Amino acid sequence: MFDIKKIRSEFPMLVNHPELVYFDNGATTFKPQPVIDAVMDFYTNGTSNVHRGDYPLSARADALYDGARVSLAKLLNCDVKEVAFTYGSTSGLNQIAYGMEKVFLKPGDVILTTQTEHASNLLPWYRMERDAGIKIEYLPVDQQGVIRMEDARKAMHEGVKAITVAHVNNVLGSVQPVKELAKLAHEYGAYMIVDGAQSVPHMKTDVKDLDVDFLAFSGHKMCGPGGTGGLYGKYELLQKMDPYALGGGMNSRFNSCGEVLLKEAPEKYEAGTPNIEGIIGLGAAAEYLMSIGLDEIHERERQVRRYFSEKVRELDNIEFYNPDNETGPITFNAKGVFSQDAAGYLASRGICVRSGNHCAKILHEILGTDSTIRASLYFYNTEEEVDRCVEAMKEISIENAIGIFF
Ligand SMILES: Cc1ncc(COP(=O)(O)O)c(C=O)c1O
């Protein structure tokens, strides 16, 4: 049973700030008490480094840090050796691109992606296009940002070595057919890479069932601490791939002849002292989400989103860009009002939303505008909050949006 009252009582930001409606969950989410407690416990009772000390305090930190990996492996349905901790989706996606280039790609190879991707899933490939002769090709998407499999089949060819897409788009909420794309990629001997930044927090992600080769996600978008995230990779691929960062904690030995023996995956991807308290908090976040149920979270969000979508369709002053998608943010503009001015007006009414291009800077070629307002929900949001937001949206006009600055 999804108990929204209980859930909301577990988030101090919701309890302490009833004046706010927080609809910027695509950027980062609030943290529940068990996550805060886990981080506080590390600071107040458990501070030490990990995998380096020979005393009980350090062993305790090891157990909590390694325990977080077990929780994340359970969340993604993979082996514990297939999850490396990162600092977020950006570092995971950069690691994948770097590793692919060094080990799996040669000049002329093609990466297939979409124009709807976040900068973190495009810029590493752009650099490779510039420096390593890799070519980027774009899969067509429909007006709601969704890839049709018949188009993907037409776009696929022997030169493609990887398909990389966000499972859920961060602007339109388009859900891509990742399982079918992975099957297609594998038919051509190519790899399937998934940006899970906006999917892992919101829906069950079974990497074995999806049969993807790599997936990156952010901890802070799933109730975990900032500066945390993870990288899933099939074990044999993680073993073959090169880490982009080298340093302490990830090597077994090296000598003055320059010979270096790295540890096995996943440790070889965690050079230097990690964000220990953050990762322990991320483990607590994964356990928290699993205790509610990822299917329940997904269904609850869809319910509230549907309610929101129906209300927004009725507003004459609003242009609504993704009415047909059932997942992800509500993306809109107030007609004739610059998105940042409109977001400023909403802020004056206690509504927290994001405006701009949301790091998806070539999506405007599909949307027809390079600046929108994004109201992104999480499972703790309610219909009452939607009503407050919709009431404020009704009032947006050029006069009052600009008026708040004078
Ligand atoms: C789809 C998508 N990919 C990647 C990222 C980057 O995530 P992070 O900033 O946590 O590294 C984001 C963040 O908004 C995102 O929405």
The ligand as an SDF file (V2000), in Angstrom:
LIG
                    3D

 16 16  0  0  0  0  0  0  0  0999 V2000
   19.2380   12.3360  -18.9540 C   0  0  0  0  0  0  0  0  0  0  0  0
   20.3580   12.8420  -18.1110 C   0  0  0  0  0  0  0  0  0  0  0  0
   21.5950   12.3510  -18.3130 N   0  0  0  0  0  0  0  0  0  0  0  0
   22.6380   12.7340  -17.5780 C   0  0  0  0  0  0  0  0  0  0  0  0
   22.5040   13.6630  -16.5700 C   0  0  0  0  0  0  0  0  0  0  0  0
   23.6950   14.0670  -15.7660 C   0  0  0  0  0  0  0  0  0  0  0  0
   23.5350   13.6770  -14.4520 O   0  0  0  0  0  0  0  0  0  0  0  0
   24.5390   14.1800  -13.3080 P   0  0  0  0  0  0  0  0  0  0  0  0
   24.4730   15.6780  -13.3370 O   0  0  0  0  0  0  0  0  0  0  0  0
   23.9900   13.6030  -12.0560 O   0  0  0  0  0  0  0  0  0  0  0  0
   25.8750   13.6710  -13.6510 O   0  0  0  0  0  0  0  0  0  0  0  0
   21.2440   14.2140  -16.3210 C   0  0  0  0  0  0  0  0  0  0  0  0
   21.0740   15.2480  -15.3000 C   0  0  0  0  0  0  0  0  0  0  0  0
   20.1730   16.0370  -15.3060 O   0  0  0  0  0  0  0  0  0  0  0  0
   20.1380   13.7800  -17.1040 C   0  0  0  0  0  0  0  0  0  0  0  0
   18.9180   14.2670  -16.9000 O   0  0  0  0  0  0  0  0  0  0  0  0
  1  2  1  0
  2  3  1  0
  2 15  2  0
  3  4  2  0
  4  5  1  0
  5  6  1  0
  5 12  2  0
  6  7  1  0
  7  8  1  0
  8  9  2  0
  8 10  1  0
  8 11  1  0
 12 13  1  0
 12 15  1  0
 13 14  2  0
 15 16  1  0
M  END
$$$$
